[in-house]
Amino acid sequence: MENERKTLDDRAKMTELERIRHSTAHVLATAILRIWPDAQFAAGPPVENGFYYDVELSHRISPEDFPKIEAEMKKEIKANHVFEKKIVTREQATKDAQSGRLGGLTERPGNPSKFKIGNLEDIPEGEQITYYQNGDFIDLCAGPHVMRTGNIGGFKLTHVASAYYKGDEKNPQLQRIYGTAFKNKTEMEAYFKMLDEAKRRDHRKIGAEMGLFAIDTEYVGPGMPLWLPKGTVLIEELEKLAKETEFAAGYVRVKTPHLAREKMYKTSGHLPYYAESMFPSMRLPIENEASVQSRIRKIRQNMDKFVDDFPTENR
């Protein structure tokens, strides 16, 4: 899970690129605080294609804000501040969180670092508690990071989403600012060029433009195309080719039900390996005989009433 806390061993195995992205998340927080000093930060980890930082802020951040945030990030990178690690006691961390210093540029009286207090509670007893500081920004963090902010090459903020603190809908909803970072601008430009090419070749867009299928996310679902006449012809031709190829190779076809008991998928060996991509088990309510007969009688009564009410001339 994305919100699952990484162990110290997991953190020690971070790649160089993950360290760069984790460090860029701290630089992002630094920049946001320079613009909006009352911002409250939760977590800012590296993820598959970049990083994010969750923030609570009265101002609603939008892509229009990205240029001024990125400008402040560039200043922090140019300053080439050291990512300094500090080991502290739980008591000191609690005190700094209550003063608003954690996840901040200064102490903030009356504005305690409430999410850092919650993060501190997640650190197991006996585990070392550490800060990382770059410039004036101090964060409760186990690391690791690059040596200096200047080690961050190309970076770019990409989009904003919403997320619940610790992934729990009972907790406050935060703004999640996403971005990505690379060793240098050349690698970053290559990455975004690849994304642009993928968009240009997106089969969902091309298929719709060619009139092969339509996708209705509201009534059907994002991954379930509704095949139009042209697309249906292609499907039938492909099925025909598949059948001819199979028959030529000596295969014969069988048909099985779309649904079956769980026992069948356990016997076939599919369930242990594909459970996450299979539909979940359905459990139907067990009705007694009297209930079933009652329902049958009601259906028959409704059918008799329909026949009686139907105009004679239309029968």
N, C-alpha and C positions, 0 to 999 in steps of 0.2 A: 504494500500500500504506500501511496505517496506520502501520507502523513505519519507513517510509522517511523519512530525514532531510530536512527542508525546507531549501532554499537560503536565503541571506540575502535574495534578491529576493522569494522566496515569503513570507518573514516580513514584509517591508516592505509587502506587499499585504494583510496581515491587516486585517479589518474591525474596527470599534469593538467589536462584540459578541465577536469572537474574542479581542480583547485583554482584554476583561473576563473571559472564561472562562479564558484562559491565566493571568491574574493570580489568579483564584480557585483554580486548581490550586496555586499557590505558597502561598496562604493555607491551603489544606487541609494541605499538607505542614507548615507552621508549627504548625498545631493538633495534628497527629498527634505531632510531636516533643515538644510540651509534655506530652502524655499518655504517650508511649512514646519516651523520648530515644534509644534504641538503634536506631530505625527507619532503614533504608537505602533511599534513593530512587533510582529509575532515570530515567524520563522522565514528563513531565506536560504533554502538549500539549492544545490545544483540538481538539475533534472536532465532527462535524456538529451534534449536539444538545446539546453541553455540553463536558465536559472529563473527563480522568481523570489519576490519578497512580499509577504502579506502585511498590509498596513491598515490601521484604522485612522481615518482622517475625515474631517467635516467637508473638505473640498473633494469633489468627485473628480478623480484624475481621469483624463481622456487622452487619446493620441495627440490632441492639440497641445498638450502639456509636455510631450516627449522632448521637443527641441530644447526647452529651457532646462529640463532635468538632465538631459545628455550633456548640455553645456557645463553644468555644475560637475557632472561626473568626469568630464575631460580635465577640469581644473584639479580635481583630486588625483587623477592619474598623473597629470603633469607634475604635481607636487612631489610625487614619488615617495610618499610616506611609507614607513616600515609597518608591516603587520606584526605588532608586538604582542606576544603571548604572556599572560599574567595568570598565575595560580592564586586563587583566593579561597577563603573559608566560606562555608555556607552562610554564616552569620554576616560576613562582609557583603556577599552577593545579595542577600535579602535586604540589607541596609541600602545598598546602591539602587536596587530595584524600587524600593519604597520612595527614594529621593527623586526618582525619574532619571537617574544618570544612565542606567543600562538602556541601550538602544537610543541614546541621545548624545548630543554634543556637549551638554552641560547638565548640571542638576536642574530639575524642573519642579520647584515647590508646588504642591497641590496637583501635580500631574504624574503620579507614580507609574512605573513601567509595569502595568497590570499583566500584560501577556508574558513578560519576562519572569514575573513572579510565578505564573502558571508553568512556564517552561522549567523553571528552577525546581518545581515540585516533581517534575518528571525525571530528574537526575537521581539515580539510585543512591542510597546511603553508602558511603565508602568510595564512591567514584569521584575522581578529581574534578573540581570545578574550575573552569578557566574562562578568561576574557580574551578577546582579541581587540586591539586598538589600532586604528589607522587615523593619524591626525587627532582631531578632537572626538571622533566617534568611538565609543566603547560598546561592545556587544558581548552578551553572554553566549559563548560559542566554544565548541570543542575542536574547531578547525577541521582539517588543516587549510592553510592558505599559501599563496605565493609569498615570496620574500617581501616585495614592495608593491605598492599600487601601480608603479610604473611598469611592472611586468605584465600588465594587462594590455593586450594588443588591440584588435578590433572588437568593438561591441556595438550592440544596437538594441533598443527597447522595441518590443514587437506588438504586444497587446495587453489589454486589461480584462480581468475576469473577476468573479466574486467567489469567495470561499469561506466556509465556516471555520472558526478557530479550532484547530485540532481535528478538523473534518467532522465535527459533531454539530448537527443542525440546532441543537439546544444552546449552542454558544453563539457569540456575536458573529455577524457576517462582516468579513473584511474585504478590502480591495486587494486583488492579487496582481502585481505588476510583473509581467513576463519580459524576459530579454534573452539575448544570447551573446556569447563572447568567444573569442578565438585567440590564438597565439599572436596573430598578426592580421592586418587588414586584407591581405591577399587571400587567406583562408576564409575569412568572413565573406568576401565578395564572391568566392567560388560557391560557398554554401547558399547564398541568396540567389545566385544564378541557377543553381540546381533546383531550388524551390520554384522559381519562375518557369523553368522548363517543365517541371512536374505539373504545374497548373495548366500550362499550355497543352499538355498531353493528357490531362485528366479525362479518363474514359466516361465519367459521369457527364461532364460538360459536352464532350464530343458526341456521345451517344444521343443526348437530348437534341443537339443541333442537327444531327442527321435524321432525326425522327425515328430512331430505333426504339426508344423507350422513354417513359416519363417517370419521375420519382416524386412521390407525394409523401413528404415527411409527416404531415399532419394526420392523414387517414391510414397510411400504410406503414411507413418507416423509412429511414434514410438509406438502408442497404437492401431494399426490396423493390426492384424496378417493375413497372407495369409495362409489359411489352406491347408495342404498337404494331400495326400490320407489317411494316418493313422488318422490324426486329423479330417478329414471329416467324417470318419466312426464313430468316437466317438460322434461328433455333431449329426449325424443322429440318433444314438442309444439313445442319451439323449432326443432328440426331440420326438422320438417314445415313450419313457417312460413317458415324460411329457404329451403327448396326451392321452395315456392309463390311466394315473392317473386322468387327468381332466375328461375324459369321464366316468370313474368309479364313480366319485364324482357327476356326473350329470351336468357337465358344457358343454356348446357348444361354438364353436369357431366362431369368425367373423374376417374379415380382413379389415383393414383401410389403406388409402393411406399413403405413407411415408411423404408426404408434405400436408399441409393444410393451410387455412387462419388463420391469427393470432386470429381472433374472436373465432375459435374453442377452442384454448388453453386457452383463457381467460374464456370461458364458462365452460370448464372442471376444471378450477382452477389451471392448471399446470403452466401457465406463471408467475404469481407473485412469485412462490416459486422456479422454476427451470430455470429461464431465463438465468442465468449465464452458465448453462451446456447444453443449447439448442443451435442449430444453429441459427445465427442471421437472421432476416427477409430478404427476397429477394425482391427487387423491380425491376420489369421488365419494360423496356421502352415502352411507349404507342405509337403505330404506327397508322398512319391514313390509311384509306382504300386504297388510291392511292399507298402508300408505300408498303403495303402488296401485292397488285396486281402486282406491279413492280417486287418484289422479286419472286413471283410465275412464272412470265413470264421468268425471267432470269433462274430459275431452269429448266423450261421446255425446253428452248433453249439449255442449257447445256446437257440435257438428249437426245434431238434430235441429237445434234452434236456427242454425244458418240455413238448413234446407227448408224449414218451414217458412222462414222469412223471405226466401228467394222467390221473385215473381214467377208465377206459373208460366207465363208466356216465354220466359227466357230459359226454362228448363229443357 
